[in-house]
Amino acid sequence: MKKKLNLIFILLLPLSIFSQHELSKEQVVEDFKILKSVLTKGHPSLYEYTSQSQ
C-alpha cells in the first residue's frame, strides 16, 4: 500500500510543479481580494481572537 502511494506521489509531483505559471501583480491582488471576500463572508468567527482593524 505504501509503495503504491509513493508511486502515485512520484508520478503526480511533476504535474503539480510544471503546471504552475507566474502571475502578474494585478492577478495576485485580485486573487487576494477574492480570498478576503470569501473569508469575511463565509467564516463564522473570523475575528474572534483579533480585531478586524489589525
C-alpha positions in Angstrom: 0.0 0.0 0.0 2.8 2.4 0.9 4.6 1.6 -2.3 1.5 2.5 -4.3 1.1 5.8 -2.6 4.7 6.6 -3.1 4.4 5.8 -6.8 1.3 7.9 -7.2 3.1 10.8 -5.4 6.1 10.5 -7.7 4.0 10.4 -10.8 1.8 13.3 -9.9 4.5 15.6 -8.4 5.8 16.8 -11.8 2.3 17.7 -12.9 1.8 20.0 -9.9 5.3 21.6 -10.3 5.4 22.2 -14.1 1.7 23.1 -14.5 2.1 26.3 -12.4 2.7 29.6 -14.1 3.7 33.1 -12.9 1.0 35.6 -12.0 1.1 39.3 -12.6 0.8 41.7 -9.7 -2.7 42.5 -10.8 -3.7 38.9 -10.7 -2.2 38.4 -7.3 -4.1 41.4 -5.9 -7.3 40.2 -7.5 -6.9 36.7 -6.0 -6.2 38.2 -2.6 -9.4 40.4 -2.8 -11.4 37.3 -3.7 -9.9 35.3 -0.8 -10.5 38.1 1.7 -14.1 38.4 0.5 -14.8 34.7 0.7 -13.3 34.5 4.2 -15.1 37.6 5.6 -18.5 36.4 4.2 -18.2 32.8 5.0 -16.2 32.4 8.2 -18.4 32.3 11.2 -15.9 33.8 13.7 -13.0 35.2 11.7 -12.3 38.0 14.1 -12.9 36.0 17.4 -9.3 36.5 18.7 -8.2 39.6 16.8 -9.9 42.8 15.9 -10.8 43.5 12.3 -8.6 46.6 12.3 -5.4 44.6 13.0 
